[in-house]
Amino acid sequence: MKKFKSVFLFFITSLLIAAIVSGCGDEGIIYNYPVSTAKGVYVLYEGSFGQPTSYDYAFINTDNGSLNANVFQNSNSGMALNSTPDGMLLNGGNLYVVSQGTYGQAGTIYKINPTSNQLISSKNFGTNPYAITGGENGFLYVTNTAADYITILDNNLNITADLIRVGSNPSDIVLYGDYLYVAKQSYTTENSVAIVNKNTYQVSKFFFNTPPVCVTGGENIIYISTYSGKKIYSIIQQFNTIVDSLEMNISEPAIGTIATMDSLTLFVLGVSDTSFSSNIGKRIYKVDTQTRIIDPSFNIVFTGTDDAYGIIYDQIGRKLYVANSKGGSANGEVRVYDQSGNLLNIFPDIGGKFPKKMVFKYN
């Protein structure tokens, strides 16, 4: 069963999954807490709607290869996150998790100690808050995906600005320099990337023929993927000007998440099925933005119920991490690859369903 990108359709689907599917075993999972290792990867999983104990995150210790599952609950006396957590950020010595909550209503942001994983504070706000970014100024920027605005909070979770209109169904958000770049969900009614001045809150937009579903950054460049348009656009961050577009000539009907390897190389998720605005895939591509060549020797392919739902590249460890949702039929897994696409490791059960967002902890 596919994981639908649409929030509303996701909730309906997850209720069906919860009714007919049970998860697999927990062999190899370590349940001790707190997680105090200096280095690792947080893996946030959405879980199944209506099952509060399924909303949580895992932690992969990259020093010894161990995995801790359901870390938040195990570190907070069984307390569960709000439903459908999709945003995660390490910023200013704190870990922040954002949960959408019930469709059309407020969600929740959590401020967590990243060493003990114990809750510091939380706040309900927004309309299905989805993704989060932040910078050295201590402020947090959150998209509200069932609405048309972003919210700005300080690191104590006080709202400093709200209702900054960026267009319907904002999703991914990244901060570079003085600007925020906001993408949209694949089912949006406005195919725009919003650019927000973080100091003045002034908003400008670039419009496309298809939904711009992902924004990510390279060296002074912002990359945008345009779903069924199958093009990657480049914005020079200094001038906020579109300078190039790269067409992905692939068999899949759309492209989704982009992960930056270096200034010239991108990993691109090929979206295998656009029914119900899905944003999961069966293949990951490696493309050189200068030569415009898709590496034919790079071969990360998923088959059967396996799906690439989230991808992230470790710039320090030089490894690609891929979250496999397994279509929601079982707890998800994480696969680790080198830069050439060779499989290095598999964490076959991360403790929950629909893993997507991953964040690196380097110290």
BAZA-169068 format. One record per residue (C-alpha): residue in three letters; chain; x, y, z. Coordinates in steps of 0.1 Angstrom, whole numbers, plus 2048, in hexadecimal, padded with zeros to 3 digits. Layout:
BEGIN
R   rest   kette    xx    yy    zz
R    Ala       A     X     Y     Z
...
END
This chain:
BEGIN
R   rest   kette    xx    yy    zz
R    Met       A   800   800   800
R    Lys       A   80E   821   7F6
R    Lys       A   815   83E   80E
R    Phe       A   801   85C   802
R    Lys       A   811   87E   804
R    Ser       A   7F0   890   809
R    Val       A   7EB   895   82E
R    Phe       A   7C5   88D   82C
R    Leu       A   7CA   86E   817
R    Phe       A   7E7   863   82D
R    Phe       A   7D0   863   84B
R    Ile       A   7B6   84E   83A
R    Thr       A   7CF   836   82C
R    Ser       A   7E1   832   84E
R    Leu       A   7C0   82A   85F
R    Leu       A   7BB   80E   846
R    Ile       A   7DF   802   84B
R    Ala       A   7DA   802   870
R    Ala       A   7BC   7EC   86D
R    Ile       A   7CA   7D2   856
R    Val       A   7F0   7D1   85B
R    Ser       A   806   7C8   878
R    Gly       A   82B   7D0   87B
R    Cys       A   847   7B7   879
R    Gly       A   85E   7AD   895
R    Asp       A   878   7C2   8A8
R    Glu       A   897   7AD   8A5
R    Gly       A   8B7   7C1   8A9
R    Ile       A   8A6   7E0   8B8
R    Ile       A   8B5   7EE   8D7
R    Tyr       A   89C   7FE   8EF
R    Asn       A   8B3   80D   909
R    Tyr       A   8B4   832   90E
R    Pro       A   8BF   84E   90F
R    Val       A   8D3   851   8EF
R    Ser       A   8F3   862   8F8
R    Thr       A   90A   85A   8DB
R    Ala       A   91B   878   8CB
R    Lys       A   914   86D   8A7
R    Gly       A   8F7   85E   895
R    Val       A   8D7   862   881
R    Tyr       A   8B4   86A   88D
R    Val       A   899   859   879
R    Leu       A   876   867   87D
R    Tyr       A   859   851   874
R    Glu       A   835   85C   86E
R    Gly       A   826   83C   87A
R    Ser       A   801   832   874
R    Phe       A   7E6   84C   87B
R    Gly       A   7D1   843   899
R    Gln       A   7ED   830   8AA
R    Pro       A   7FE   849   8C1
R    Thr       A   81A   831   8CC
R    Ser       A   826   82F   8A7
R    Tyr       A   830   854   8A4
R    Asp       A   855   855   8AE
R    Tyr       A   879   855   8A3
R    Ala       A   896   83E   8A3
R    Phe       A   8BB   845   8A7
R    Ile       A   8D7   833   894
R    Asn       A   8F9   834   8A6
R    Thr       A   912   839   889
R    Asp       A   92F   830   8A0
R    Asn       A   924   80D   8A8
R    Gly       A   907   806   891
R    Ser       A   8ED   801   8AC
R    Leu       A   8C9   80D   8A9
R    Asn       A   8B2   81B   8C4
R    Ala       A   88D   81A   8BB
R    Asn       A   870   82F   8C8
R    Val       A   888   846   8D9
R    Phe       A   870   862   8E3
R    Gln       A   858   84A   8F5
R    Asn       A   874   837   906
R    Ser       A   884   857   912
R    Asn       A   863   868   91E
R    Ser       A   850   84D   932
R    Gly       A   83C   841   915
R    Met       A   830   864   909
R    Ala       A   827   863   8E4
R    Leu       A   82C   87E   8CA
R    Asn       A   80E   88E   8B9
R    Ser       A   803   87C   898
R    Thr       A   817   87D   878
R    Pro       A   839   88C   881
R    Asp       A   84A   898   862
R    Gly       A   862   8B4   86D
R    Met       A   883   8B0   87F
R    Leu       A   8A0   8C8   886
R    Leu       A   8BF   8CA   89B
R    Asn       A   8C5   8EE   8A3
R    Gly       A   8D6   901   8BF
R    Gly       A   8DD   8E2   8D3
R    Asn       A   8B9   8D7   8D3
R    Leu       A   8A5   8BD   8BF
R    Tyr       A   884   8C9   8B1
R    Val       A   868   8B2   8A4
R    Val       A   849   8BF   892
R    Ser       A   829   8AA   890
R    Gln       A   80C   8B2   879
R    Gly       A   7F0   8A6   890
R    Thr       A   7CC   8A2   884
R    Tyr       A   7C5   8AE   861
R    Gly       A   7BB   8D3   860
R    Gln       A   7C4   8D9   884
R    Ala       A   7E2   8E4   899
R    Gly       A   800   8CE   89B
R    Thr       A   81D   8CD   8B5
R    Ile       A   841   8D7   8B7
R    Tyr       A   858   8C6   8D0
R    Lys       A   878   8D3   8DE
R    Ile       A   88E   8B5   8E9
R    Asn       A   8B0   8B0   8FA
R    Pro       A   8C3   89E   8DE
R    Thr       A   8D9   88B   8F7
R    Ser       A   8BF   87E   90F
R    Asn       A   8A2   881   8F7
R    Gln       A   88D   88E   913
R    Leu       A   872   8A8   90B
R    Ile       A   87B   8CC   915
R    Ser       A   85A   8DD   909
R    Ser       A   840   8DB   8EE
R    Lys       A   826   8F1   8DE
R    Asn       A   806   8EC   8C9
R    Phe       A   803   904   8AC
R    Gly       A   7FD   909   887
R    Thr       A   7E9   8F4   86E
R    Asn       A   7FA   8D3   869
R    Pro       A   81E   8DF   86E
R    Tyr       A   834   8CB   857
R    Ala       A   858   8D4   851
R    Ile       A   871   8E8   866
R    Thr       A   891   8FA   860
R    Gly       A   8A7   912   875
R    Gly       A   8C7   925   877
R    Glu       A   8E1   933   88F
R    Asn       A   8C9   94F   898
R    Gly       A   8B5   936   8AD
R    Phe       A   895   93B   89A
R    Leu       A   880   91E   88D
R    Tyr       A   86D   91F   86C
R    Val       A   850   907   867
R    Thr       A   839   900   849
R    Asn       A   813   8FA   84F
R    Thr       A   80B   8E1   834
R    Ala       A   7E5   8E1   836
R    Ala       A   7E5   907   833
R    Asp       A   7F9   921   821
R    Tyr       A   811   930   83A
R    Ile       A   831   92B   84E
R    Thr       A   836   932   873
R    Ile       A   855   940   884
R    Leu       A   85D   936   8A8
R    Asp       A   87B   93D   8BF
R    Asn       A   88E   921   8CE
R    Asn       A   877   922   8ED
R    Leu       A   85A   91B   8D6
R    Asn       A   84B   93E   8D9
R    Ile       A   83A   948   8B8
R    Thr       A   84B   968   8AB
R    Ala       A   839   969   889
R    Asp       A   81C   957   87B
R    Leu       A   807   956   85B
R    Ile       A   824   95E   843
R    Arg       A   811   954   823
R    Val       A   825   93F   80B
R    Gly       A   80A   92E   7F6
R    Ser       A   7F6   90F   7FB
R    Asn       A   804   8EF   80B
R    Pro       A   827   8F9   814
R    Ser       A   83E   8DB   81A
R    Asp       A   864   8DB   819
R    Ile       A   876   8FA   827
R    Val       A   89B   903   828
R    Leu       A   8AD   921   835
R    Tyr       A   8CC   92F   823
R    Gly       A   8DA   950   82C
R    Asp       A   8BE   969   831
R    Tyr       A   8A4   956   81E
R    Leu       A   88C   939   822
R    Tyr       A   882   924   805
R    Val       A   861   912   807
R    Ala       A   855   8F5   7F0
R    Lys       A   832   8E7   7ED
R    Gln       A   821   8C6   7F0
R    Ser       A   81B   8B3   7D0
R    Tyr       A   7F5   8B9   7D3
R    Thr       A   7F8   8DF   7D7
R    Thr       A   7E2   8F7   7C4
R    Glu       A   7FE   910   7C0
R    Asn       A   81E   904   7AE
R    Ser       A   836   91D   7BE
R    Val       A   855   91E   7D3
R    Ala       A   853   93B   7EC
R    Ile       A   872   94E   7F6
R    Val       A   86F   960   817
R    Asn       A   886   97A   825
R    Lys       A   88C   96F   849
R    Asn       A   891   993   855
R    Thr       A   875   9A5   844
R    Tyr       A   85D   987   83D
R    Gln       A   859   994   819
R    Val       A   84E   978   802
R    Ser       A   856   973   7DD
R    Lys       A   84E   954   7C8
R    Phe       A   859   940   7AA
R    Phe       A   83D   92E   797
R    Phe       A   840   90D   785
R    Asn       A   82A   8F8   76F
R    Thr       A   82A   8DB   788
R    Pro       A   82D   8D9   7AE
R    Pro       A   850   8E2   7BC
R    Val       A   851   8C7   7D6
R    Cys       A   875   8CA   7E4
R    Val       A   88E   8E5   7EB
R    Thr       A   8B2   8DE   7F5
R    Gly       A   8D3   8F0   7F4
R    Gly       A   8F6   8EC   7E6
R    Glu       A   912   906   7E6
R    Asn       A   8FF   927   7E2
R    Ile       A   8E5   915   7CD
R    Ile       A   8C1   90A   7D5
R    Tyr       A   8B4   8EC   7C2
R    Ile       A   88F   8E7   7BC
R    Ser       A   87F   8C7   7AF
R    Thr       A   85E   8CA   79C
R    Tyr       A   84C   8A9   7A0
R    Ser       A   83B   89F   780
R    Gly       A   84E   8B9   76D
R    Lys       A   86D   8A5   774
R    Lys       A   884   8C3   773
R    Ile       A   89D   8D0   78D
R    Tyr       A   8A0   8F6   78E
R    Ser       A   8BE   909   79D
R    Ile       A   8BB   92A   7AF
R    Ile       A   8DA   93E   7B7
R    Gln       A   8D6   945   7DC
R    Gln       A   8E7   967   7DB
R    Phe       A   8D0   976   7C1
R    Asn       A   8B1   95F   7C4
R    Thr       A   8B1   95A   79F
R    Ile       A   8A9   93A   78C
R    Val       A   8C8   933   777
R    Asp       A   8C3   910   769
R    Ser       A   8AD   8F2   766
R    Leu       A   8B6   8CD   762
R    Glu       A   89E   8B4   753
R    Met       A   89D   892   763
R    Asn       A   897   87A   746
R    Ile       A   88C   85C   75A
R    Ser       A   870   843   757
R    Glu       A   85F   84C   778
R    Pro       A   842   865   774
R    Ala       A   850   87E   78D
R    Ile       A   86E   888   7A3
R    Gly       A   86D   890   7C8
R    Thr       A   887   894   7E3
R    Ile       A   8A9   8A1   7DA
R    Ala       A   8C8   89C   7EF
R    Thr       A   8E9   8AF   7E8
R    Met       A   909   89B   7E7
R    Asp       A   920   8B7   7DD
R    Ser       A   920   8D7   7C8
R    Leu       A   91A   8C4   7A8
R    Thr       A   909   8A4   7B2
R    Leu       A   8E5   89D   7BD
R    Phe       A   8D2   87E   7C8
R    Val       A   8AE   87F   7BA
R    Leu       A   891   86A   7C4
R    Gly       A   87D   85D   7A6
R    Val       A   858   85C   7B0
R    Ser       A   849   83C   7A4
R    Asp       A   824   842   7A7
R    Thr       A   813   864   7A8
R    Ser       A   7F1   856   7B1
R    Phe       A   7E2   86A   7CE
R    Ser       A   800   881   7CC
R    Ser       A   818   867   7D9
R    Asn       A   83C   872   7DF
R    Ile       A   84E   851   7E4
R    Gly       A   864   83F   7CC
R    Lys       A   874   81F   7C0
R    Arg       A   895   82D   7B3
R    Ile       A   8AF   847   7BC
R    Tyr       A   8C4   858   7A2
R    Lys       A   8E6   869   7A3
R    Val       A   8EA   887   78C
R    Asp       A   906   89E   783
R    Thr       A   8F8   8C1   780
R    Gln       A   915   8CE   76B
R    Thr       A   916   8B2   751
R    Arg       A   8F0   8AB   755
R    Ile       A   8F8   886   754
R    Ile       A   8E5   86D   769
R    Asp       A   8FF   853   776
R    Pro       A   8F5   832   765
R    Ser       A   90A   81E   77E
R    Phe       A   8F7   82C   79C
R    Asn       A   8DC   812   7A3
R    Ile       A   8C7   816   7C2
R    Val       A   8A6   805   7BA
R    Phe       A   889   7F9   7D1
R    Thr       A   871   7DD   7C7
R    Gly       A   852   7CE   7D5
R    Thr       A   844   7E0   7F3
R    Asp       A   865   7F1   7FA
R    Asp       A   864   817   7F4
R    Ala       A   87D   833   7F6
R    Tyr       A   86A   84C   80C
R    Gly       A   885   862   819
R    Ile       A   8AA   869   80F
R    Ile       A   8C6   87D   81E
R    Tyr       A   8EB   87F   818
R    Asp       A   905   880   834
R    Gln       A   91E   89A   828
R    Ile       A   938   890   843
R    Gly       A   934   86A   841
R    Arg       A   92E   86B   81C
R    Lys       A   911   853   81D
R    Leu       A   8EE   853   80F
R    Tyr       A   8D2   849   827
R    Val       A   8B1   83D   819
R    Ala       A   892   838   82D
R    Asn       A   87D   81A   820
R    Ser       A   858   81D   82A
R    Lys       A   851   7F9   81E
R    Gly       A   82F   807   813
R    Gly       A   823   807   837
R    Ser       A   821   7E1   837
R    Ala       A   83A   7DF   853
R    Asn       A   852   7F4   867
R    Gly       A   869   808   851
R    Glu       A   88E   804   84C
R    Val       A   8AD   81A   844
R    Arg       A   8C6   810   829
R    Val       A   8E8   820   827
R    Tyr       A   8FC   823   807
R    Asp       A   91D   831   7FC
R    Gln       A   920   84D   7E2
R    Ser       A   920   833   7C6
R    Gly       A   900   823   7D1
R    Asn       A   90F   804   7E1
R    Leu       A   8FB   7F7   7FF
R    Leu       A   90F   7FA   81F
R    Asn       A   8F6   7F2   83A
R    Ile       A   8D1   7EB   841
R    Phe       A   8BE   7F3   861
R    Pro       A   8A1   7DC   859
R    Asp       A   889   7E8   874
R    Ile       A   88B   80B   882
R    Gly       A   86D   806   899
R    Gly       A   851   818   887
R    Lys       A   83F   81C   866
R    Phe       A   845   836   84A
R    Pro       A   868   843   853
R    Lys       A   870   862   83F
R    Lys       A   882   880   84F
R    Met       A   8A6   879   85B
R    Val       A   8BE   891   86D
R    Phe       A   8E3   88C   874
R    Lys       A   8F2   891   897
R    Tyr       A   918   898   893
R    Asn       A   921   8A0   8B7
END
